[in-house]
């Protein structure tokens, strides 16, 4: 592939940059290179190096770079994050783990490789290969003591059993990965959140009763270090790609809870594109309409979408936490008395609020009222070019309900699948 480098060698700046990078004295920052030239320049500047790492901001961008860079280098490999809270779930079972193992194996075997990865992949728990036959926590506790260090609910035996079991499973998985690479020694696994206790004071944790540490919420506990604008642009890119591939109908969901619910419930047909939008509901609706999406269903946990029913289009707790206020207002519209309203306002979670509504015999009516408000706000934000509906669920109760428009859209999608099924 030297023919591809020849044009670069004619540039005086190229030779100068190569000399500076070969000195190995710190970081070299380059600017002024358009997107279409970046990979070409990376290939040229790294020519002759055995190991190369290209790091980008998202899993989607990493895949894009990986596909394009294969034109320059056949030894390129994609090293994905093990799990992503917002961008992409591991819908192919162990595929992500297998990809990581293949990449690590190539490095261990000393073969030339160009690794394309993300910040999230570099932030996964570190496993040190040491000649030991022990597994211990960073703070020196035994496996049985783990929940006391990391979990607020340390007196909950079921929670302890769950965590210990999952920690043991993670440890076994690490041992299997190491064995696959030919390593037979012990492992030291470090799980930590640097500055977690201090950071927790600035979060919603204290209001949930989580003190003395930080609660890592969600299904993976891994958050990619991206700016809000970068997140929104990633959502927009995926929506544009969906439209470019001929998809004019998508499902939006804030994260892994929604993706898991959709996978388990069978609510939508297999050909519908699912796009995760994190807390940026309003921005995602705007970008969907701009991309040419004509039919959209927003599927989310009640704790997120109850805010949208109140007109809040960024559902992060830093922007607004009016969950119980909105739930209480709709319960009052449906006949809730002062005692029920007071109990709702004192609830820490929407799940607890649903229990109160069920006990008062107001659950179904309150959900209908919420869904009506949710539909109105979706239509107001998306406009007329994109038809939207909403679906509410919780992890404990499952499907709570869907708006009338969501039902109509789902019927259309199912009819299309039946029409095209051979």
Residue pairs with C-beta under 8 A, 6 or more apart in sequence:
1 43
1 72
1 73
4 40
4 43
4 44
4 72
5 43
5 44
5 47
8 14
8 40
8 41
8 44
9 15
9 44
14 44
14 45
17 28
17 30
17 45
18 45
20 28
21 28
21 45
30 41
33 41
39 65
39 68
39 69
39 72
40 72
42 52
42 54
42 69
43 69
43 72
43 73
46 52
46 114
50 112
50 113
51 107
51 112
51 113
51 114
51 115
52 113
52 114
52 115
53 114
53 115
53 117
54 65
54 69
54 114
54 115
54 116
54 117
55 117
55 118
55 119
55 122
56 62
56 65
56 116
56 117
56 118
56 119
57 118
57 119
57 224
57 226
57 230
57 234
58 87
58 118
58 224
58 226
58 230
58 234
59 80
59 81
59 84
59 87
59 88
59 118
59 120
60 87
60 88
60 234
60 237
60 238
61 118
61 234
62 78
62 80
62 116
62 117
62 118
63 78
65 116
66 76
66 77
66 78
66 116
69 76
69 114
69 116
70 76
73 114
75 106
75 111
75 112
75 113
75 114
76 113
76 114
76 115
76 116
77 99
77 102
77 103
77 106
77 113
77 114
77 115
77 116
78 99
78 103
78 115
78 116
78 117
79 99
79 100
79 103
79 115
79 116
79 117
79 121
80 96
80 99
80 100
80 117
80 118
80 121
81 96
81 118
81 120
81 121
81 123
81 124
81 222
81 224
82 90
82 96
82 97
82 100
82 121
82 124
82 220
82 222
83 89
83 90
83 96
83 219
83 220
83 222
84 120
84 220
84 222
84 224
85 218
85 219
85 220
85 221
85 222
85 223
85 224
85 255
85 256
86 223
86 224
86 231
86 254
86 255
86 256
86 276
86 278
87 120
87 224
87 234
87 276
88 276
89 256
89 259
89 260
90 96
91 263
97 173
97 177
100 121
100 177
101 177
101 180
101 181
103 113
103 115
104 177
104 181
105 180
105 181
106 113
107 113
107 115
108 181
108 182
118 224
119 224
119 225
119 226
120 222
120 223
120 224
120 225
123 222
123 225
124 222
125 189
125 190
125 191
126 190
127 174
127 177
127 178
127 187
127 188
127 189
128 187
128 188
128 190
129 178
129 183
129 185
129 187
130 185
130 186
130 187
130 188
131 185
131 186
132 185
132 186
132 187
132 188
133 185
133 186
134 186
134 188
135 143
135 171
135 186
135 187
135 188
135 189
136 142
136 188
137 143
137 145
137 146
137 149
137 189
137 190
137 191
138 190
138 191
138 192
139 149
141 148
141 149
143 164
143 167
143 168
144 164
146 163
146 164
146 167
147 153
147 154
147 159
147 160
147 163
147 164
148 154
150 163
150 191
150 213
151 159
151 160
151 163
152 209
152 210
152 211
152 212
152 213
152 215
153 159
154 160
170 189
171 187
171 189
174 187
174 189
175 187
178 184
178 185
178 187
193 199
193 214
193 216
196 213
196 214
197 212
197 213
197 214
199 214
200 206
200 210
200 211
200 213
200 214
200 215
203 214
203 317
204 317
204 318
204 321
205 211
205 214
205 215
207 321
207 348
208 215
208 348
208 349
209 348
218 255
218 256
218 257
219 255
219 256
219 257
219 260
220 256
226 234
228 280
231 278
231 280
232 280
232 283
232 284
232 287
235 275
235 276
235 277
235 278
235 280
235 283
235 284
235 287
236 287
236 290
236 291
238 275
239 250
239 275
239 284
239 287
239 288
239 291
239 293
240 287
240 291
242 250
242 273
242 275
242 291
242 293
243 291
243 292
243 293
247 273
247 293
248 292
248 293
248 294
248 295
249 272
249 273
249 293
249 294
249 295
249 296
249 409
249 413
250 272
250 273
250 274
250 275
250 288
250 293
250 295
250 296
251 262
251 268
251 272
251 273
251 274
251 275
251 296
251 297
251 298
251 299
252 275
252 276
252 277
252 281
252 284
252 285
252 288
252 296
252 297
252 298
252 299
253 259
253 261
253 262
253 274
253 275
253 276
253 277
253 298
253 299
253 300
254 276
254 277
254 278
254 279
254 281
254 300
254 301
254 304
254 315
255 276
255 278
256 276
257 300
257 301
257 395
258 276
258 299
258 300
258 301
258 393
259 274
259 276
261 267
261 299
261 393
261 395
261 398
262 268
262 274
262 299
265 393
265 398
265 399
267 299
267 391
267 399
267 410
268 274
268 297
268 410
268 413
269 413
269 414
269 416
269 417
271 417
272 413
275 284
277 283
277 284
279 304
279 314
279 315
279 316
279 319
280 314
281 298
281 304
281 308
281 313
281 314
281 315
282 313
282 314
282 381
283 313
283 314
285 296
285 298
285 313
285 378
285 381
285 382
285 386
285 388
286 381
286 382
288 296
288 382
288 386
289 382
289 383
289 385
289 386
293 386
294 385
294 386
294 387
295 386
295 387
295 409
295 412
295 413
296 382
296 386
296 387
296 388
296 389
296 409
297 388
297 389
297 390
297 391
297 406
297 409
297 410
298 305
298 308
298 378
298 388
298 389
298 390
298 391
299 390
299 391
299 393
300 308
300 390
300 391
300 392
300 393
301 392
301 393
301 394
301 395
302 350
302 351
302 354
302 392
302 393
302 394
302 400
303 323
303 349
303 350
303 351
303 394
304 315
305 315
305 374
305 390
305 392
306 323
306 326
306 327
306 350
306 370
307 315
307 320
307 321
307 322
307 323
307 326
308 315
308 374
308 377
308 378
308 390
309 326
309 330
309 370
309 371
309 373
309 374
309 377
310 322
310 325
310 326
310 373
310 377
311 377
312 319
312 320
312 322
313 377
313 381
314 320
323 350
323 353
324 344
324 345
324 347
324 350
324 353
325 345
326 370
327 344
327 350
327 353
327 357
327 366
327 370
328 336
328 341
328 344
328 345
328 353
330 366
330 369
330 370
330 373
331 340
331 341
331 344
331 357
331 360
331 362
331 366
332 341
333 369
334 362
334 365
334 366
334 369
335 362
335 365
336 344
336 357
336 360
336 362
336 366
340 356
340 357
340 360
340 362
343 356
344 353
344 356
344 357
347 353
347 356
350 394
351 394
351 395
351 396
351 397
354 363
354 394
354 397
354 400
357 363
357 366
367 392
367 400
367 401
368 401
370 392
371 390
371 392
371 401
371 402
371 403
372 403
374 390
374 392
374 403
375 388
375 389
375 390
375 403
375 404
375 405
378 388
378 389
378 390
378 403
378 405
379 388
379 405
382 388
387 405
387 409
388 405
389 402
389 403
389 404
389 405
389 406
389 407
389 408
389 409
389 410
390 402
390 403
390 405
390 406
391 399
391 401
391 402
391 403
391 406
392 399
392 400
392 401
392 402
393 399
393 400
394 400
402 410
